[in-house]
Amino acid sequence: MKKILFIDRDGTIIEENTSNYQIDSIEKIIFYPRVIFFLSKIVRKLNYDVVMVSNQDGLGTNKFPEKIFWSIQNHILNILKTEGINFHSIHIDKSFPEEKLSTRKPGVGMLTSYINSDLYDLSESFVIGDRFTDVILAKNLNCKSIWIRKNYRHYEQFTKEEKYFYSTIHDKNSIEKIISLKTDNWEDIYNYLSSINYNKKISYHRTTSETNIKVDISLYGKGVSHIQTGIGFFDHLLQQMSFHSCMDLKINAVGDHYVDEHHTIEDTAISLGTAFYRSLGNKIGIERYGFYSLPMDESLSTVVLDLGGRSKLLWKVKFFREKIGNMPTEMFYHFFKSFSLNAKCNIHIHAIGKNEHHKIESIFKCFARAIKIAIKKNDIYKKIPSSKGIL
């Protein structure tokens, strides 16, 4: 499902004319500081459709002829297009506030096609605007609000229309929950949207009669981990995986260790693979393929993987010890096999070496580095990485 940024024009993309609130000449066009730079980055790097929604009081009347408005509007759009900023759609309401039409913000009359469609995820979408009516629009759309303003807008500074809608809100605290960000600059908006897109946490909980596994994963993190499986060496390997992939991982696994380690390791791999797969989402813009070779003293590991949706493990590794620490060596193959099945990816692993500890640790580090390459976002090629158009 697509996410949308519903963006106001006056006061958000261009500076608002504080004298009469109409931009009726080219000379009055002043772009909001750094809006072009950061909105261009948002369009190129983040997965949002951008939609312009603007109230233009009395557009089409003698006070505000359409000819004047559209010459200015097209001039603004042409400048934005030079930086790759193209609006998915543009919605302009021409009414006066006193008419209280459903098409006028914060009414949603112009935007029903988004509300009544299963193509859009409004719960993860935002309204970006400088007025309190933009915040109410977010509430009415059941999405979130980013309130941008140069000076904090106290109630006394509200327009008559803003004061009216403010008076209709019975639970003022509910409005604060809608506002995800208050700021006076577009850099904050870009950083905020980047953080929730690139470092979104996915949680997965799997419970059976044998194990209870909880996994939190953020693909584009800082390599921070908190691992507790009850198997010391397994914890160590998963920590290495987190650190070298830069994924944030939190894993808590409770298993029937009185039987043996098998169920805990297998179910951790199943849970981790499932959480990883869900984190990938629609896979738009990822590199898809990852490959890495990594030495560790006398050992050398090579991992090649494809996040293309098919499950296959090719394992060319031999161990000559029954256990490393308290982890059976036969379970290394089983871990990657279970991960492959649930993450829906091809994994080819080849390793040589004499020291068994070095060998498996180099495999996990190498695997992590290959993942880091495969999930990397391509800022230019924002498509599903397949000629079929689907993964």
C-alpha positions in Angstrom: 0.0 0.0 0.0 1.2 3.5 -0.9 2.0 6.2 1.6 1.1 9.8 0.9 2.4 13.2 1.9 -0.5 15.7 1.6 1.3 19.0 1.4 -0.1 22.5 1.8 1.3 25.1 -0.6 1.2 28.6 0.9 3.2 28.8 4.1 4.7 25.3 3.5 6.2 25.2 0.0 6.2 28.9 -0.5 6.1 31.7 2.0 2.6 32.9 2.8 1.7 36.5 2.0 0.8 37.8 5.4 -1.0 41.0 4.1 -3.9 39.4 2.2 -3.0 35.7 2.1 -3.0 35.7 -1.8 0.0 35.2 -3.9 -1.1 37.2 -7.0 2.2 38.1 -8.6 5.4 36.3 -9.5 7.3 38.8 -7.4 5.5 37.5 -4.3 6.8 34.0 -4.7 9.4 33.2 -2.1 10.1 29.5 -1.5 10.2 28.3 2.1 13.9 28.0 3.1 15.5 24.8 1.7 12.1 23.2 0.8 13.3 22.4 -2.7 16.5 20.7 -1.5 14.8 18.5 1.2 11.5 17.8 -0.6 13.6 16.6 -3.6 15.5 14.2 -1.2 12.2 13.0 0.2 10.8 12.3 -3.3 14.0 10.5 -4.5 14.8 8.5 -1.4 11.6 7.8 0.5 8.6 5.8 -0.6 5.8 8.5 -0.6 3.5 9.9 -3.2 3.3 13.7 -2.8 -0.1 15.4 -3.2 -0.7 19.1 -3.0 -3.8 20.3 -1.1 -4.5 24.0 -1.0 -7.3 26.4 -0.1 -7.3 29.5 -2.4 -10.0 31.8 -1.1 -12.3 33.1 -3.8 -10.3 31.7 -6.7 -12.1 32.5 -9.9 -13.8 35.6 -8.6 -12.9 39.2 -9.6 -10.8 39.5 -6.4 -8.7 36.5 -7.5 -8.8 35.7 -11.2 -7.9 32.2 -12.2 -5.5 33.5 -14.9 -3.3 35.1 -12.3 -3.4 32.0 -10.0 -2.5 29.5 -12.7 0.4 31.5 -14.1 1.9 31.6 -10.6 1.0 27.9 -9.8 2.5 26.7 -13.0 5.7 28.7 -12.4 6.0 27.1 -8.9 5.4 23.6 -10.3 7.9 24.1 -13.2 10.6 25.1 -10.7 9.9 22.1 -8.5 10.0 19.8 -11.5 13.5 20.8 -12.4 14.5 19.1 -9.1 12.5 16.0 -9.7 9.5 17.1 -7.5 6.4 15.9 -9.3 3.0 15.8 -7.6 0.9 12.7 -7.9 -2.2 15.0 -7.9 -3.1 18.5 -7.0 -6.3 19.6 -5.2 -7.3 23.2 -5.1 -10.4 24.4 -3.3 -11.8 27.8 -4.4 -14.3 28.6 -1.7 -14.4 31.2 1.0 -14.2 30.0 4.7 -17.8 31.2 5.4 -19.1 28.8 2.8 -17.9 25.8 4.9 -17.8 23.5 1.9 -16.7 19.9 2.5 -14.0 20.3 -0.2 -12.3 23.1 1.8 -9.6 22.0 4.2 -10.0 20.6 6.8 -12.8 18.9 5.0 -11.9 15.8 2.9 -14.3 16.3 0.0 -11.4 16.6 -2.5 -9.7 13.6 -1.1 -12.3 10.8 -1.0 -10.5 8.8 -3.7 -7.7 8.2 -1.2 -10.1 7.4 1.7 -12.1 4.9 -0.3 -9.2 3.1 -1.9 -7.3 0.0 -0.6 -4.2 1.2 -2.5 -3.2 3.7 0.2 -2.1 3.4 3.8 -3.4 6.5 5.4 -2.4 5.4 8.8 1.3 5.8 7.7 0.7 9.0 5.7 1.1 12.6 6.7 -0.4 16.0 6.2 2.3 18.7 6.1 1.1 22.2 6.6 1.5 25.5 8.6 -2.1 26.0 9.8 -4.1 24.3 12.5 -6.6 23.4 9.8 -3.9 21.2 8.3 -3.7 19.4 11.6 -7.4 18.8 11.6 -7.3 17.6 8.0 -4.8 14.9 9.2 -7.3 14.0 11.9 -10.2 13.8 9.4 -8.1 11.6 7.1 -7.0 9.3 10.0 -3.4 10.0 9.2 -0.6 11.9 11.0 0.4 15.6 11.0 3.6 17.5 10.6 3.1 21.0 11.7 5.6 23.4 10.1 5.8 27.0 11.2 8.4 29.8 11.6 6.9 31.1 14.8 4.9 29.0 17.2 1.3 29.6 16.4 -0.5 30.4 19.7 -4.3 30.5 19.7 -4.2 34.3 19.6 -2.3 34.1 16.3 -4.8 31.8 14.7 -6.9 33.0 11.8 -10.7 33.2 12.4 -11.1 29.9 10.6 -8.5 28.2 12.7 -10.1 29.5 15.9 -13.4 28.1 14.8 -12.1 24.6 14.2 -10.0 24.7 17.4 -13.2 25.4 19.3 -14.9 22.3 17.9 -12.2 20.0 19.4 -13.4 18.7 22.7 -10.4 16.6 23.5 -7.4 18.9 22.9 -5.0 16.1 23.9 -6.2 14.0 21.0 -4.8 16.6 18.7 -1.3 16.4 20.2 -1.3 12.7 19.5 -1.9 13.4 15.8 1.0 15.8 15.6 4.1 13.7 15.0 6.4 16.6 14.5 6.4 20.4 15.2 9.2 22.2 13.4 10.2 25.4 11.5 12.4 23.8 8.9 12.3 21.1 6.2 15.5 19.5 7.3 13.8 18.2 10.4 10.9 16.9 8.2 13.4 15.0 6.0 15.3 13.5 8.9 12.1 12.5 10.7 10.6 10.8 7.6 13.9 9.1 6.9 14.1 7.7 10.5 10.7 6.1 10.4 11.2 4.7 6.9 14.7 3.4 7.2 14.7 2.3 10.8 11.2 1.0 11.3 11.0 -1.7 13.9 9.2 -5.0 13.1 8.3 -7.3 15.9 7.5 -11.0 15.7 6.4 -13.3 18.5 6.3 -17.1 18.0 5.0 -19.5 20.6 4.9 -23.3 20.5 4.8 -26.0 23.1 8.6 -26.1 22.9 9.7 -22.5 22.6 8.7 -18.8 23.2 10.6 -16.5 20.8 10.3 -12.7 20.6 12.2 -10.8 17.8 12.5 -7.1 17.2 14.4 -6.0 14.1 15.3 -2.7 12.5 17.0 -3.3 9.1 18.7 0.1 8.9 19.9 0.5 12.4 23.3 0.9 14.1 24.1 -2.7 14.8 22.8 -2.6 18.4 21.8 -6.0 19.8 20.3 -7.5 22.9 20.3 -11.3 22.5 19.2 -13.9 25.1 18.7 -17.5 23.9 20.2 -19.4 26.8 22.9 -20.7 24.4 26.1 -18.6 24.9 27.9 -19.2 21.7 24.6 -18.8 19.7 24.1 -15.4 21.4 27.7 -14.4 20.4 27.1 -15.3 16.7 23.8 -13.4 16.6 25.5 -10.4 18.1 28.1 -10.6 15.4 25.4 -10.8 12.8 23.7 -7.6 14.2 26.9 -5.7 14.4 28.3 -6.4 10.9 24.9 -6.0 9.2 24.1 -2.8 11.1 20.7 -4.3 11.8 19.3 -3.6 15.3 18.3 -6.9 16.8 16.5 -7.8 20.0 15.9 -11.6 20.5 14.6 -13.3 23.6 14.2 -17.0 23.3 13.0 -19.4 25.9 13.2 -23.0 25.0 13.2 -26.6 26.3 16.9 -26.8 26.9 16.3 -29.9 29.1 15.6 -31.7 25.9 18.5 -30.2 23.8 19.3 -27.0 21.9 17.6 -28.0 18.7 14.2 -26.4 19.2 15.5 -23.1 20.5 18.0 -22.7 17.6 15.5 -23.8 14.9 12.6 -21.6 16.2 14.9 -18.6 16.6 15.9 -19.0 12.9 12.3 -19.3 11.9 11.3 -16.2 13.9 14.3 -14.2 12.7 13.7 -15.1 9.1 10.0 -14.2 9.3 10.7 -10.9 11.0 13.4 -10.1 8.4 11.1 -11.0 5.5 8.3 -8.7 6.9 10.8 -5.9 7.3 11.7 -6.0 3.6 8.2 -5.0 2.7 7.6 -4.6 -1.0 11.4 -4.6 -1.7 11.2 -1.5 -3.8 14.7 0.1 -4.3 16.7 -2.6 -2.5 19.8 -4.0 -4.2 18.4 -7.5 -3.7 21.7 -9.4 -4.2 24.5 -9.5 -1.6 27.9 -11.1 -1.7 31.0 -11.0 0.5 34.2 -12.9 1.3 35.6 -12.6 4.7 38.9 -14.0 6.2 39.4 -14.8 9.9 42.9 -15.9 10.5 43.3 -19.2 8.5 39.5 -19.4 7.8 37.8 -17.9 4.7 34.1 -17.7 4.2 32.1 -16.6 1.1 28.4 -15.9 1.2 26.2 -15.0 -1.8 22.5 -14.4 -1.3 19.4 -13.3 -3.3 16.4 -11.8 -1.6 14.3 -12.7 -4.6 11.5 -14.6 -2.8 12.7 -18.2 -3.4 14.2 -20.4 -0.7 17.3 -22.4 -1.2 20.4 -23.1 0.9 23.6 -24.4 -0.7 26.0 -25.3 2.2 29.6 -26.2 1.5 31.1 -26.4 5.0 32.5 -29.2 7.1 33.0 -29.2 10.8 35.1 -31.8 12.7 33.9 -31.0 16.2 30.5 -32.0 17.7 30.1 -28.7 19.5 31.5 -25.2 19.7 30.9 -23.8 23.1 27.5 -25.3 24.0 26.1 -25.2 20.4 26.0 -28.4 18.3 27.8 -27.8 14.9 25.1 -29.7 13.1 22.7 -26.9 13.9 24.6 -24.3 11.9 23.3 -25.8 8.7 19.9 -26.0 10.2 19.9 -22.4 11.3 20.6 -21.1 7.8 18.2 -23.5 6.2 15.3 -22.4 8.5 16.3 -18.7 7.9 16.3 -19.2 4.2 12.8 -20.9 4.2 11.2 -18.1 6.2 13.1 -15.1 4.8 12.4 -16.5 1.3 15.9 -16.1 0.1 18.7 -18.0 -1.7 21.8 -18.4 0.4 25.1 -20.0 -0.8 27.7 -20.5 1.9 31.2 -21.8 1.4 33.9 -21.9 4.1 37.3 -23.4 4.7 39.6 -23.4 7.7 41.1 -25.5 10.4 39.9 -23.6 13.5 36.2 -24.4 13.9 35.5 -21.3 16.0 37.1 -19.1 13.4 35.2 -20.8 10.6 31.6 -20.4 11.9 32.3 -16.9 13.2 33.6 -15.8 9.8 30.4 -17.3 8.2 28.1 -15.3 10.4 30.1 -12.1 9.9 30.2 -12.7 6.2 26.5 -13.5 6.1 25.8 -10.2 7.9 27.9 -8.2 5.4 26.1 -9.8 2.5 22.8 -8.9 4.0 24.0 -5.3 4.4 24.7 -5.1 0.7 21.5 -6.8 -0.4 19.1 -4.5 1.7 20.9 -1.3 0.7 18.5 1.2 -0.8 19.3 2.5 -4.3 18.3 6.2 -4.3 18.1 6.3 -8.1 16.5 3.0 -9.0 13.3 3.1 -7.0 11.7 0.0 -8.5 11.2 -3.7 -7.6 14.6 -5.2 -8.5 13.2 -7.8 -10.9 12.5 -7.7 -14.7 9.2 -9.4 -13.9 8.1 -6.5 -11.8 7.3 -8.6 -8.8 9.3 -10.5 -6.1 
